[in-house]
């Protein structure tokens, strides 16, 4: 990801170095650049807010201490910028204050209160197992749960997901939160299992590695016949219409029973 971002940032400079005449197509420098810089700060703020929302998954109620540290960090940056970089008097004192804020914030808050080195044991989120609006009763995923359902001759729908996964929340979950999916599962006697990877559970990591899949989202449909391999649905794109992906899930659930009926 970072290599791709670096190539994207470097590419314009390479292209313009190769043909400097194309510089005439670029907008001229001016006051608009300051406004553009400020405007681009809001997407960065939104990204920071989203990343901060993931902290409770790993540290629970301790997460707000990270917010306190960020406030101290901002104060240290302001002191350094206002009194050191702007060349005012007492720059040495300002430097000492900024360093004291950083060290005090890190050792007193991050190490002393957040305890970032010892997050709680990862586990399935209880909220992910609740019935959604469509009434699908999700059960926690495990290899044993899959084996037990298949031993009873029931097809299985498995959703590998995470609360921080953009595509999971914008495409897969809206596609599954459907009466059509619920009715289809009831019609075929299917079992819905949820593998919540929000906390990075080790047993889910092992399963994703076994399936040779890089991460979430991942949707599997196990046919009734235990000897048949699971149907692996392709990964959706982040902006794919949920209705289109829902049709793929319904088609896979249908195949899970038709293949048995033909035998």
Secondary structure, 3 states (H helix, E strand, C coil): CHHHHHHHHHHHHHHHHHCHHHHHHCCCCCCHHHHHHHHHHHHHHHHHHHHHHCHHHHHHHHHHHHHHHHHHHHHHHHHHHHHHHCCCCCHHHHHHHHHHHHHHHHHHHHHHHHCCCCCCCCCCCHHHHCCCCCCCCCEECCHHHHHHHHHCCCCEEEEEECCCCHHHHHHHHHHHCCHHHHHHHHHHCCEEEEEECCCCCHHHHHHHHHCCCCCCCEEEEECCCCCCCCEECCCCCCCCCHHHHHHHHHHHHHHHHHHHHCC
